[in-house]
């Protein structure tokens, strides 16, 4: 992930972000039809929160690939910084969704979990 080596093709994290972006409207539509408008909005917000957290990882991965001269210590610092950024972003987005927007907690967390399942799909497709 944070190797600093340019690779041809698409990385696993980018595939995850694309899968999350494609799955978000479909899951929100299914939740909206089966559970109502409130459930659909909660699932959509949860999936978009997961997408934002994954997008931070893709951004930092892209940043590290643009600098092949970075040594392992700098890449490790970037790795730790990215983990903290993702954690704070997720906590902030969940606080806004649950506290500020007053979204239903169960659909919101269900959307988050569904979006995170894209990581399992990327891991399974990576092994050939």
Secondary structure as UniProt FT lines:
FT   HELIX           12..35
FT   HELIX           37..65
FT   TURN            68..69
FT   HELIX           72..95
FT   HELIX           96..100
FT   HELIX           105..126
//
